[in-house]
Amino acid sequence: MAVRLRPALEAFGDWEHVHELLARALADGSAAHRLRRAAQDEDLLAGVALLVAETRGAPVVRAAVPTGTIRGGRAGPVAGGAGT
């Protein structure tokens, strides 16, 4: 599809931006894939935090946590969320 649309995107000056977004989407996977990966690699709370951050358009930085690590403790408030 990108090959077919490239001439039109180049004509409007959008090719570089679309190409960058497409490369990132292919590398990162779908939103569902990213959510499952975060929940598997860290915990369900990390998956929910990722979903909230991506929904808000915030940059997402995930900490490297070894697979199978159990994280305990109580979740704090989400930055910018209700009650903050």
Contacts in CASP RR format, 6 or more apart in sequence:
PFRMAT RR
TARGET T0000
AUTHOR 0000-0000-0000
METHOD contacts of the structure
MODEL  1
MAVRLRPALEAFGDWEHVHELLARALADGSAAHRLRRAAQDEDLLAGVAL
LVAETRGAPVVRAAVPTGTIRGGRAGPVAGGAGT
2 18 0 8 1.000
2 19 0 8 1.000
2 22 0 8 1.000
5 18 0 8 1.000
6 15 0 8 1.000
9 15 0 8 1.000
9 18 0 8 1.000
28 34 0 8 1.000
31 51 0 8 1.000
31 54 0 8 1.000
34 50 0 8 1.000
34 54 0 8 1.000
35 47 0 8 1.000
35 50 0 8 1.000
35 51 0 8 1.000
38 46 0 8 1.000
38 47 0 8 1.000
38 49 0 8 1.000
38 50 0 8 1.000
38 62 0 8 1.000
39 46 0 8 1.000
39 47 0 8 1.000
40 67 0 8 1.000
41 62 0 8 1.000
41 65 0 8 1.000
41 67 0 8 1.000
42 62 0 8 1.000
42 63 0 8 1.000
42 65 0 8 1.000
42 69 0 8 1.000
42 71 0 8 1.000
43 70 0 8 1.000
43 71 0 8 1.000
43 72 0 8 1.000
45 71 0 8 1.000
45 75 0 8 1.000
46 62 0 8 1.000
46 65 0 8 1.000
46 71 0 8 1.000
49 78 0 8 1.000
50 60 0 8 1.000
50 62 0 8 1.000
52 78 0 8 1.000
53 59 0 8 1.000
53 60 0 8 1.000
54 60 0 8 1.000
65 71 0 8 1.000
77 83 0 8 1.000
77 84 0 8 1.000
78 84 0 8 1.000
END
